[in-house]
Amino acid sequence: MVSSTTPQFRFPERLHQRHENASGDAVILLDGDLQDPPELIEAFTKKWREGYQVVYGNRVKREASASMQFFYKAFYRVFQKVAYVPIPLDAGDFSLLDAAWWMR
């Protein structure tokens, strides 16, 4: 199943809507702009089959201005400090989440 959201939704609302519409054993979060390579889905699935409930894709390079790159990096560092679950730096929302994890 593919769930599409508009850019007007902020990240938490997009994440919530995707999870509300998802069914199955796992969900893969992937933005439609293809800045995250879909060919990594196979590697994500392999890690999931090894028993990982959450598999993140860390972004090595981001297409953005220097100021936006600074703010992205700052955001992830602040977010990591306040999140109730461990979040890798610069991971973004490109990830695979096991149903047992995202349905709790």
N, C-alpha and C positions, 0 to 999 in steps of 0.2 A: 504494500500500500504506500502511496506517496501522499504526503501532507504538505500543502503549500500555504505559506503565510505571507502577508504583505510586509514591506519594510516599515510600515507605520507602527507595527507592533514592536514594543520594546522586548529585549531578550527574554525576560522571565515569562511574558505573555506568550511569546512564540514557543518557548520550551513547553509551557503548560498545554498549549493547544496541540502541539505535536504528540504529547503523551496522552492526552484525552482521546485522540483519534487512532492511536497505535494499538495493534493487536499482534499477538505472536510471542515468540520466545525472546526476542531482542528488538531493539530499535536502533537505527543508525541515523545520526543527525548530520546533515550535509547541506551546506548553503548552495543555492542554485547558481551562484556566480562562478562556480568551478575554480575558485582560488584554492580550494582543498581538493587534492587529486582523488577522484572516485576509484582509481585503480588500487588504492590502499584498503578498500573495503574487504578484499580477500584476505589481507594480512590481519585486519581487525577481527574478521570472523575466525581465523586460525587461533588467535590469542583467546578469543571467547571460548572456543572449543577446548582450549587448554585449561579453562576454568576461571578466567578473569571475568568479573561482572561488569567492569568498566574499562574500556580501551579508548585512550585519547590519541588524537593526532596533534603533535606539536608543530606549530607553524615555524618553519625556518626562515622564510622570507615573506614579507607582507608588502603588497603593492599599495603604498600610501606615502603621503608627504612626510618629511622628517618630523614635523610637529605632531601629526597624527600617530606616527610610530611611537613617539615619546609618550603620548597619552594612552595608547594601547598597552605599552609596557607598564606604565604607572598603574593603569586599571587592574591588570592581572596581579600585580604585586599587592595592591590594597585588597583586592578580592580574595587572594590567597590567605591574607591575615584574618578576614572576617567570616570566611566560609565555614560551615559546620562539617564539611567533608574535605579531605585533602584535594586540592586542585593543582595540577602541574602548571608551572609558569608558562605563559604564552600558548596554552593548549587550545583556546577558543572553544567553540561548541562542536567541532568535528569529532564525533565520537560514536562508539557503540555502547549501548547500555542494555544490560540483561534485564528482562522483565521483572525478575525478583528484586532488582535494585530500584528501578524507576517506578514500580507500582507500590512501593512502601509508603 
